[in-house]
Amino acid sequence: MNEPTMESEQELRARRAGSFGAQAAAYAEHRPDYPVAALRWALDAVTPAPKIVLDLAAGTGKLTAGLVELGLDVTAVEPDTGMLAELSRLLPSVTALEGQAERIPLPDASVDAVFVGQAFHWFDVDEALAEIARVLRPGGVLLALWNRDDESVPWVAGFKSLTQTAASASWTRHESGMPESPAFGPFEESTFPHAHRRTAETLVETVSTQSHMLVADPADAAETRRQMAEYLAAQPETSAGEFDLPLQTMSLRATRR
């Protein structure tokens, strides 16, 4: 009898990357948006002011909506058809295209800025940077953002320690730093305070939309949810009604040469 083979890091990574579409509605309902200050930080780096922008790996449009509210002409590109359908349902006026970061379905030098929210760690970074450089006009800007729980807050740190499953630490997430690219100037980093209005129940649902939960063994995921709910019920900050989950939005920007 053949023994079962262990899932490789690459296989798990691919499974995690493709896990969101089946939960697109929950993702749209429970994931946080992005601070306007971070978006403006990118836009202020571009002269003349950007008008036509790309939201790459747009998911269900959490970032897209913020760009639309700033009056920008936004094209959203997303590889997962389930996520893309939810984006189009929520933002029907936005041009939404199926595509990948390594093969962007736009012409050369066609956008003033490219935004990537909570997704750059899924890319083949070198290929993606080359494609982003292709569709950006010279002088355009790339902004990559990640929302992170603010673990300087004690209750948040305690909660975060309970959110892991067996799938959580099996591969390394690249959420900081970028390789040098001849097409871009140096990457600058800035962090912006943010918050996500939650209840104990909806915060558990937010974590449940994360890939390590979506691909976890059902018993493992259920136990993680139980521990999260039990912890939140015991904290004075989170035990009754709504509260703000403190976030830090880490942002990296670079200008197209």
Sequence and secondary structure as in RCSB ss.txt:
>XXXX:A:sequence
MNEPTMESEQELRARRAGSFGAQAAAYAEHRPDYPVAALRWALDAVTPAPKIVLDLAAGTGKLTAGLVELGLDVT
AVEPDTGMLAELSRLLPSVTALEGQAERIPLPDASVDAVFVGQAFHWFDVDEALAEIARVLRPGGVLLALWNRDD
ESVPWVAGFKSLTQTAASASWTRHESGMPESPAFGPFEESTFPHAHRRTAETLVETVSTQSHMLVADPADAAETR
RQMAEYLAAQPETSAGEFDLPLQTMSLRATRR
>XXXX:A:secstr
        HHHHHHHHHT SGGGHHHHHHHS    HHHHHHHHTTSSS   EEEEET TTSHHHHHHHHTT EEE
EEES HHHHHHHHHH TTSEEEE BTTB SS TT EEEEEEES GGGS HHHHHHHHHHHEEEEEEEEEEEEEE 
TTSHHHHHHHTT   TTTTSS    S     TTB   EEEEEEEEEEE HHHHHHHHHTSHHHHTS HHHHHHHH
HHHHHHHHH TTTSSS EEEEEEEEEEEEEB 
